[in-house]
Amino acid sequence: MLTCPKCGSRDVMVAPPNNYVCPHCGHTWEIGSVDSGWIEEEARMYKAWGELVDAALQVPDCEALARRVAELVGADERRARQIARRVLREVMEELRLRGMQERALREIERC
């Protein structure tokens, strides 16, 4: 619940152009911008998901997959490794059927 930073009132309104206003004490403050970067990253990942899965199924290699994630999704190294782990876990059953489960498990741990 949004409250006035000056008086604590919960009776907060939106006022143009980009402010909150407290009708109780008259205090106004700027509406903070919403960080939508994660939404954009998720959209890029969704678009690239099929290609990432195909790459993981061909050769379950954490380093190569993380580089591909960084290229396609625009993620930093840490985030690219997280996504690579996610992709490898997603295809684990298929890799098990192909006899590559042990390698995939090692690669997930490397990520």
Backbone torsions as a table, in degrees:
resi	resn	phi	psi	omega
1	MET	NA	133.2	178.8
2	LEU	-78.2	133.0	177.2
3	THR	-130.0	155.1	177.2
4	CYS	-67.9	128.7	-179.9
5	PRO	-70.1	-16.7	-178.4
6	LYS	-89.6	-50.1	-174.4
7	CYS	-114.2	-11.6	179.0
8	GLY	85.0	1.7	179.9
9	SER	-62.4	144.7	177.3
10	ARG	-95.6	0.5	-179.3
11	ASP	-89.8	70.5	-176.1
12	VAL	-104.4	140.2	-179.7
13	MET	-123.3	162.5	175.0
14	VAL	-96.7	135.4	179.7
15	ALA	-129.2	140.2	177.7
16	PRO	-63.7	152.7	2.0
17	PRO	-85.3	-33.7	-177.0
18	ASN	-156.5	52.8	-174.1
19	ASN	-131.3	157.7	164.9
20	TYR	-99.3	151.0	174.8
21	VAL	-138.1	140.4	177.2
22	CYS	-100.1	112.4	179.9
23	PRO	-67.4	-18.3	-179.1
24	HIS	-72.0	-50.1	-176.9
25	CYS	-114.2	-9.0	178.5
26	GLY	85.4	0.8	-179.6
27	HIS	-66.4	137.8	175.1
28	THR	-121.8	147.4	175.7
29	TRP	-151.6	155.8	-174.1
30	GLU	-74.2	141.0	173.9
31	ILE	-73.9	125.4	179.6
32	GLY	-70.3	150.4	178.5
33	SER	-77.0	147.9	179.6
34	VAL	-87.5	132.2	176.8
35	ASP	-81.2	105.1	-177.8
36	SER	-103.9	12.7	-179.1
37	GLY	-58.8	-38.1	-179.4
38	TRP	-66.3	-31.4	178.7
39	ILE	-68.1	-43.0	179.3
40	GLU	-64.4	-40.2	177.9
41	GLU	-63.3	-43.9	178.5
42	GLU	-61.3	-39.0	179.0
43	ALA	-64.9	-43.8	177.7
44	ARG	-63.7	-39.9	179.6
45	MET	-66.1	-41.4	178.6
46	TYR	-59.0	-42.8	179.9
47	LYS	-65.9	-34.8	-175.3
48	ALA	-91.9	-6.2	-171.6
49	TRP	-53.3	-48.0	-178.8
50	GLY	-58.6	-43.7	179.1
51	GLU	-65.4	-39.4	179.3
52	LEU	-66.3	-40.8	177.6
53	VAL	-63.3	-45.1	178.8
54	ASP	-59.1	-43.3	179.7
55	ALA	-63.4	-41.6	179.5
56	ALA	-66.3	-35.2	179.9
57	LEU	-73.0	-32.1	179.5
58	GLN	-70.6	-52.7	-179.7
59	VAL	-143.5	105.1	-179.9
60	PRO	-73.7	83.2	-177.3
61	ASP	-123.2	114.6	-175.8
62	CYS	-58.9	-47.3	-176.5
63	GLU	-61.5	-48.0	-179.5
64	ALA	-65.1	-41.1	-179.9
65	LEU	-66.5	-41.8	178.7
66	ALA	-63.3	-39.1	176.8
67	ARG	-63.2	-41.3	179.8
68	ARG	-66.5	-39.8	176.2
69	VAL	-59.6	-46.1	-179.9
70	ALA	-59.2	-40.8	178.8
71	GLU	-65.6	-49.3	-173.3
72	LEU	-78.5	-37.0	-173.1
73	VAL	-100.1	-25.5	-177.8
74	GLY	80.5	24.3	-178.7
75	ALA	-84.6	151.6	174.2
76	ASP	-71.1	174.3	-173.1
77	GLU	-59.8	-45.1	-179.0
78	ARG	-61.3	-47.8	-178.9
79	ARG	-67.5	-37.6	178.7
80	ALA	-61.7	-38.7	177.8
81	ARG	-67.2	-39.4	177.3
82	GLN	-60.4	-45.2	-179.5
83	ILE	-66.7	-39.6	178.0
84	ALA	-60.6	-42.9	176.1
85	ARG	-59.6	-42.9	-179.8
86	ARG	-60.6	-43.9	179.4
87	VAL	-64.5	-45.7	-179.6
88	LEU	-61.8	-40.2	177.1
89	ARG	-64.3	-36.9	-178.6
90	GLU	-63.4	-35.8	-176.4
91	VAL	-98.2	8.7	-175.1
92	MET	-56.0	-43.6	-178.5
93	GLU	-62.4	-43.4	178.5
94	GLU	-64.2	-40.9	177.8
95	LEU	-65.6	-35.9	177.1
96	ARG	-61.8	-43.3	179.3
97	LEU	-65.3	-27.5	178.7
98	ARG	-88.3	1.4	179.7
99	GLY	79.0	19.8	-178.1
100	MET	-113.9	22.0	-176.3
101	GLN	-64.1	-44.5	-178.2
102	GLU	-61.4	-44.2	178.7
103	ARG	-63.2	-43.5	179.9
104	ALA	-61.5	-41.3	178.0
105	LEU	-62.2	-41.7	176.8
106	ARG	-62.3	-41.1	-178.9
107	GLU	-67.3	-37.8	177.2
108	ILE	-62.6	-41.7	178.6
109	GLU	-66.9	-33.4	178.3
110	ARG	-67.6	-32.1	-179.0
111	CYS	-67.3	NA	NA
